[in-house]
């Protein structure tokens, strides 16, 4: 069982925070997994009433509201606490509530009529906590929160209304009766959930859990076991004899399998810039262009977890804009080997990205970098295939049912790294785009022969020329 507390007060260790914590402690004492989010610490944009249906996302904005959506998707119980400000919730809580409007958008139905469509299908239990000074009323705040609970598909089961005349921060800790009540609510809600949960076989239980596992992988905390800034010393000291290599804000990140993408990119950049640190045999070259810009070319590891680790190290050392270069399989017979693909929306079927972005976040490449790539490709006369891209962890589980379904949904290509790297860039607030060369077409007569074709080799040269000019000026 998973319980999330959402603190709408800007005051940490204040009355709202302490009461939410008591409920969570009670739940934790009975074996529940608990999490707490402070709305005041999150970067949440106000609702812009855009009117557009954000499907498949919950909202068209990409900010820390994604943490709230993830909690609403994955938790069994939501504990919301807010002070009473001007008879209603705090500004922090109101920002969150307004951004939940898209959880039940007003849409056209198949029969031509219009109505609200619930997007948050999983029902949860809810506890609401309101704290106010003596003499303030709770009617308005309860009405506001009732609307939020309905939209988020939360069934209210407990409410704590705490009026007080104590101006000390966290004064509720001295109110043993109130603290005991909050603790008991947390305990009881776990018991009630256990009674409601009918015995199931292990197979059924696992089927119910697997939908929530990916959501629970993402933890926004930066209190990590290993920091990239520390770990890079171990890797780079062995390879380059230094704790931290020079890394430019602009990085070309290329694998070196199949068509030797890293080698081809270095050859192309050699024509436009001067290598000031050249360790290409070990996968690293640092360049200075004629306009004094700095560009780093770095060899990517494979598969996704190792590629993500290498990208983390580069970002920790200063990378801000990254173009990833790789091969990809084509899902369409009209996109043959040698075609150059500029992916946009990314479909995640690898595990790494879910540690960097919750499941409802739809990852994209950087539109600004994509536009720069399109401009360079146009200047060079190279046709780009643009479309959705699929990243998988399981090369031997690419079933034909799945391939056909993804193809029908507009996907043009598949690899094993890109969405993981986009997850890292999303979390680290960097820009990442990619150019991919088609190695082969996914077909029942698949032979990998495309890699040996002259069209593929020509595609590698074209992709190298494009990415070299994205960051290098002659």
C-alpha positions in Angstrom: 0.0 0.0 0.0 1.3 3.4 -0.9 0.3 6.7 0.9 1.3 10.1 -0.2 1.1 13.3 1.8 0.8 16.6 0.0 1.6 19.6 2.2 -0.1 22.8 1.0 1.4 25.0 3.7 4.6 27.1 3.0 5.7 26.5 6.6 7.7 23.4 7.2 7.2 21.8 10.6 4.1 23.9 11.0 0.7 22.6 12.1 -0.3 21.4 8.6 3.0 19.6 8.0 3.0 18.0 11.5 -0.6 16.6 11.1 0.1 15.3 7.6 3.3 13.6 9.0 1.3 12.0 11.8 -1.1 10.4 9.4 1.8 9.2 7.3 3.5 7.8 10.5 0.4 5.9 11.4 0.2 4.4 8.0 4.0 3.6 8.0 3.7 1.8 11.3 1.3 -0.7 9.6 3.7 -1.4 6.7 2.5 1.2 4.2 5.0 2.9 1.8 4.9 6.6 2.5 6.0 9.7 0.5 5.6 13.4 1.2 5.5 16.3 -1.2 5.9 20.0 -0.3 4.0 22.1 -2.8 6.0 25.2 -1.8 9.2 23.4 -3.1 7.7 22.5 -6.4 7.9 24.5 -9.7 4.2 24.5 -10.8 2.9 26.9 -13.4 -0.6 28.4 -13.0 -3.3 26.8 -15.2 -3.6 28.8 -18.4 -7.1 27.6 -19.3 -5.8 26.5 -22.7 -8.8 24.5 -23.5 -6.8 21.9 -25.4 -7.1 18.2 -24.7 -3.6 17.2 -23.5 -4.0 13.5 -24.1 -1.9 11.3 -23.7 -0.4 13.7 -21.1 -2.3 15.1 -18.1 -1.3 18.6 -19.1 0.6 20.3 -21.9 3.0 21.9 -19.4 6.1 20.0 -18.4 7.0 21.0 -14.8 6.9 19.6 -11.3 3.2 19.0 -11.5 4.3 15.7 -13.0 5.2 14.6 -9.5 1.6 15.2 -8.4 0.1 13.4 -11.3 2.5 10.5 -10.6 1.3 10.3 -7.0 -2.3 10.5 -8.0 -1.7 7.6 -10.5 0.3 5.3 -8.2 -0.9 5.9 -4.6 -3.7 4.2 -2.7 -4.3 7.1 -0.3 -3.7 10.8 -0.7 -3.4 13.0 2.4 -3.9 16.6 1.5 -3.2 19.3 4.1 -3.7 23.1 3.8 -4.0 26.2 6.0 -7.2 28.3 5.6 -6.2 31.5 3.8 -9.1 33.9 3.0 -11.6 31.1 3.7 -10.0 28.7 1.2 -6.8 26.7 0.5 -3.4 28.2 0.3 -2.0 29.6 -3.0 0.3 26.6 -3.3 -2.6 24.2 -3.0 -4.8 26.2 -5.4 -2.1 26.1 -8.1 -2.1 22.3 -7.8 -5.9 22.0 -7.7 -6.3 24.2 -10.8 -3.8 22.1 -12.7 -6.0 19.1 -12.1 -8.7 20.5 -14.3 -7.4 18.4 -17.2 -8.0 15.2 -15.2 -11.6 15.4 -16.4 -11.5 17.4 -19.7 -14.7 18.4 -21.5 -14.5 16.5 -24.8 -16.6 15.4 -27.8 -17.8 11.9 -27.4 -18.2 9.3 -30.3 -21.9 10.1 -30.6 -21.2 13.8 -31.2 -22.3 15.0 -27.8 -20.0 16.7 -25.3 -19.2 15.8 -21.7 -16.5 15.3 -19.1 -14.2 12.3 -19.5 -12.4 10.9 -16.5 -8.7 10.3 -17.2 -7.7 9.4 -13.7 -9.3 5.9 -13.7 -7.8 4.5 -10.5 -9.8 5.4 -7.5 -8.0 6.3 -4.2 -8.9 7.1 -0.6 -8.4 10.6 0.7 -7.7 12.3 3.9 -8.1 16.1 4.1 -6.5 18.3 6.8 -7.4 22.0 7.3 -5.8 24.3 9.9 -7.3 27.7 10.7 -7.3 30.3 13.4 -10.1 30.3 15.9 -13.2 32.0 14.5 -12.4 31.1 10.8 -15.0 28.9 9.0 -14.2 25.8 7.0 -17.2 25.7 4.6 -15.5 27.3 1.6 -12.2 25.3 1.8 -14.2 22.1 2.1 -16.1 23.0 -1.1 -12.9 23.7 -3.0 -11.3 20.5 -1.9 -14.4 18.5 -2.7 -14.1 19.5 -6.3 -10.5 18.5 -6.4 -11.2 15.1 -4.9 -13.9 14.5 -7.5 -11.7 15.4 -10.4 -8.8 13.3 -9.1 -11.1 10.3 -8.4 -10.4 10.4 -4.7 -13.0 9.1 -2.2 -12.9 11.2 1.0 -12.8 8.9 4.0 -11.4 11.2 6.8 -11.3 14.9 7.5 -9.3 16.7 10.2 -10.4 20.3 10.9 -8.1 22.0 13.4 -9.0 25.5 14.7 -6.5 27.0 17.1 -5.4 30.2 18.8 -1.7 29.3 19.3 0.6 31.5 17.2 3.6 29.3 17.8 4.9 27.4 14.7 4.0 23.8 15.1 1.9 24.3 18.2 -0.2 21.3 17.4 2.5 19.0 18.6 1.5 20.0 22.2 -2.1 18.9 21.5 -1.9 15.3 22.4 -5.5 14.6 21.5 -5.2 16.0 18.0 -1.9 14.3 17.3 -3.3 11.0 18.5 -6.3 11.4 16.2 -4.1 12.0 13.2 -1.9 9.0 14.0 -5.0 6.8 14.5 -6.4 7.8 11.1 -3.2 6.7 9.4 -3.3 3.4 11.2 -7.0 2.8 10.5 -6.8 3.6 6.9 -4.3 0.9 6.3 -6.4 -1.6 8.2 -9.5 -0.7 6.2 -7.5 -1.1 3.0 -6.3 -4.6 4.1 -9.9 -5.7 4.9 -11.1 -4.5 1.5 -8.3 -6.3 -0.3 -9.6 -9.8 -1.0 -7.1 -12.6 -0.9 -5.6 -13.2 -4.4 -3.2 -15.7 -5.9 0.4 -14.6 -6.4 -0.1 -14.3 -10.1 -3.1 -12.0 -9.7 -1.4 -9.9 -7.1 1.6 -9.4 -9.4 -0.6 -8.5 -12.3 -2.1 -5.7 -10.1 1.3 -4.5 -8.9 3.1 -4.3 -12.2 1.1 -1.3 -13.4 2.3 0.6 -10.4 5.9 -0.5 -10.2 7.1 2.0 -12.9 5.3 4.8 -11.2 7.0 4.0 -7.9 10.5 3.9 -9.4 10.7 7.7 -9.8 11.8 9.5 -6.6 12.5 13.2 -7.0 15.0 13.2 -4.1 18.6 14.2 -4.9 19.8 12.3 -1.8 21.4 9.6 -3.8 23.9 6.9 -3.0 26.4 7.7 -5.8 26.8 11.2 -7.3 28.0 11.7 -10.9 30.5 14.4 -9.7 32.2 11.8 -7.5 31.9 8.8 -9.8 33.4 10.5 -12.8 36.7 10.6 -11.1 36.9 6.9 -11.1 36.0 6.5 -14.7 38.0 9.4 -16.2 41.1 9.0 -14.1 41.5 5.5 -15.5 40.9 6.5 -19.1 42.3 10.0 -19.3 44.5 10.5 -16.2 42.4 13.3 -14.8 39.5 13.7 -12.3 37.4 15.7 -14.7 37.9 16.1 -18.5 37.0 19.3 -20.3 33.4 19.1 -21.5 31.9 21.8 -23.6 28.3 23.0 -23.3 27.7 21.4 -26.7 28.3 17.7 -27.0 28.0 15.2 -29.8 27.3 11.9 -28.2 27.8 9.0 -30.6 27.9 5.2 -30.3 30.6 3.4 -32.4 28.9 0.2 -33.4 27.6 -0.7 -36.9 28.8 2.3 -39.0 31.4 3.6 -36.5 29.3 6.7 -35.8 31.8 8.2 -33.3 34.7 7.9 -35.8 32.5 9.4 -38.6 31.5 12.3 -36.4 35.1 13.0 -35.4 36.2 12.9 -39.1 33.5 15.5 -39.9 34.3 17.8 -37.0 38.0 17.6 -37.9 37.1 19.6 -41.1 35.5 22.4 -39.1 37.5 22.7 -35.8 40.8 22.0 -34.1 41.1 19.2 -31.6 42.7 20.6 -28.4 42.4 17.3 -26.5 42.4 14.2 -28.6 41.7 10.9 -27.0 39.6 9.5 -29.8 41.0 6.0 -29.3 39.4 6.2 -25.9 36.2 7.9 -27.0 36.8 11.6 -26.3 37.8 14.6 -28.4 37.5 18.2 -27.3 37.5 20.8 -30.1 37.8 24.5 -30.6 36.1 26.1 -33.7 37.3 29.0 -35.7 34.8 31.2 -33.8 36.3 30.0 -30.5 33.3 27.8 -29.6 34.0 24.6 -27.8 32.5 21.3 -28.9 33.0 17.9 -27.3 32.6 14.6 -29.1 32.2 11.6 -26.8 31.6 8.0 -27.4 28.4 6.6 -26.0 28.2 3.4 -24.1 25.5 0.8 -24.8 22.8 -0.2 -23.8 20.5 2.3 -22.1 21.8 2.1 -18.5 25.4 2.6 -19.5 24.6 5.3 -22.0 22.6 7.1 -19.3 25.5 6.8 -16.9 27.9 8.3 -19.5 25.5 11.2 -20.2 25.2 11.9 -16.4 29.0 12.2 -16.2 29.1 14.6 -19.2 26.3 16.8 -17.7 28.0 16.9 -14.3 31.0 18.3 -16.1 29.2 21.0 -18.0 27.2 19.5 -21.0 24.0 21.5 -21.7 23.0 20.7 -25.3 23.5 17.1 -26.6 22.9 15.5 -29.9 22.8 11.7 -29.8 23.9 9.8 -32.9 23.0 6.1 -33.3 21.5 3.5 -35.6 17.9 2.5 -35.5 15.6 -0.1 -37.0 12.9 1.1 -39.3 9.3 0.1 -38.7 8.1 1.0 -42.2 9.1 -0.6 -45.5 9.2 2.9 -47.1 12.0 4.0 -44.8 15.0 1.9 -46.0 18.5 1.5 -44.7 20.5 4.7 -44.9 17.5 6.9 -44.2 18.2 9.7 -41.7 15.6 10.0 -38.9 14.9 13.0 -36.7 12.8 11.6 -33.8 10.4 13.7 -31.9 8.0 12.1 -29.4 9.6 9.1 -27.6 7.8 5.9 -26.5 9.5 4.5 -23.5 9.8 0.7 -23.2 13.1 0.6 -21.3 13.5 0.8 -17.6 16.1 3.6 -17.1 14.0 6.6 -18.0 11.4 5.8 -15.3 13.9 6.7 -12.7 14.2 10.1 -14.2 10.6 10.9 -15.2 7.3 9.5 -14.0 5.3 7.4 -16.4 2.8 10.1 -17.5 5.6 12.4 -18.7 5.8 12.1 -22.5 9.4 12.6 -23.4 10.4 14.6 -26.5 13.6 15.7 -28.1 14.5 19.4 -27.9 12.5 21.4 -30.4 15.1 24.1 -30.5 17.9 21.6 -31.3 15.6 19.8 -33.7 15.0 23.1 -35.6 18.7 23.7 -35.8 19.2 20.2 -37.2 16.5 20.7 -39.8 18.1 23.9 -41.0 21.5 22.3 -41.4 20.0 19.3 -43.2 18.2 21.6 -45.6 21.4 23.4 -46.4 23.1 20.1 -47.1 20.2 18.8 -49.1 19.6 15.8 -46.8 16.0 14.6 -46.4 15.0 13.9 -42.8 12.3 11.4 -41.8 10.5 12.8 -38.8 8.2 10.9 -36.5 7.7 9.1 -33.2 10.4 6.8 -31.9 10.3 3.6 -29.8 13.0 2.6 -27.4 13.0 -1.0 -26.0 15.1 -3.0 -23.6 14.2 -6.4 -25.1 15.5 -7.0 -28.6 14.1 -10.5 -28.6 10.7 -9.5 -27.4 9.8 -7.1 -30.3 6.7 -9.0 -31.2 4.9 -8.4 -34.5 1.7 -7.5 -32.7 3.6 -4.7 -31.0 5.5 -3.6 -34.1 2.2 -3.3 -36.0 0.5 -1.5 -33.2 3.3 1.0 -32.8 3.5 1.5 -36.6 -0.2 2.2 -36.7 0.3 4.9 -34.0 2.9 6.8 -36.1 6.1 5.3 -34.9 8.8 5.1 -37.5 11.9 3.7 -35.7 13.2 1.7 -32.7 16.5 1.7 -30.8 17.7 0.7 -27.3 19.0 3.9 -25.8 17.3 7.2 -26.9 14.4 7.5 -24.5 16.7 6.6 -21.5 18.9 9.5 -22.5 15.9 11.8 -22.9 14.9 10.9 -19.4 18.3 12.0 -18.1 18.1 15.2 -20.0 14.6 15.9 -18.8 15.6 15.4 -15.1 18.8 17.4 -15.5 17.0 20.2 -17.4 19.3 19.9 -20.4 18.5 19.9 -24.1 18.8 16.6 -26.1 18.1 15.8 -29.7 19.1 12.9 -31.9 19.8 11.8 -35.4 19.5 8.1 -36.3 20.5 6.2 -39.4 18.3 3.2 -40.4 20.3 0.0 -40.1 17.5 -2.4 -41.3 13.8 -2.7 -41.8 11.9 -4.8 -39.2 10.5 -7.6 -41.4 9.9 -11.3 -41.1 13.0 -11.8 -43.4 15.2 -9.7 -41.2 18.9 -10.4 -41.9 20.9 -7.3 -40.8 22.1 -7.0 -44.4 21.3 -3.3 -44.4 24.3 -2.5 -42.2 26.6 -3.7 -45.0 24.8 -1.7 -47.7 26.3 1.4 -49.4 23.1 3.2 -48.6 23.8 2.7 -44.9 27.4 3.9 -45.2 26.3 7.0 -47.0 23.7 7.6 -44.3 26.4 7.5 -41.7 28.5 10.1 -43.6 25.4 12.4 -44.0 24.5 12.2 -40.3 28.1 13.0 -39.3 28.1 16.1 -41.6 24.9 17.4 -40.2 25.7 17.0 -36.5 29.2 18.5 -37.0 27.6 21.7 -38.4 25.0 21.9 -35.7 27.6 23.1 -33.2 30.5 24.0 -35.4 30.8 27.1 -37.6 33.4 27.3 -40.3 
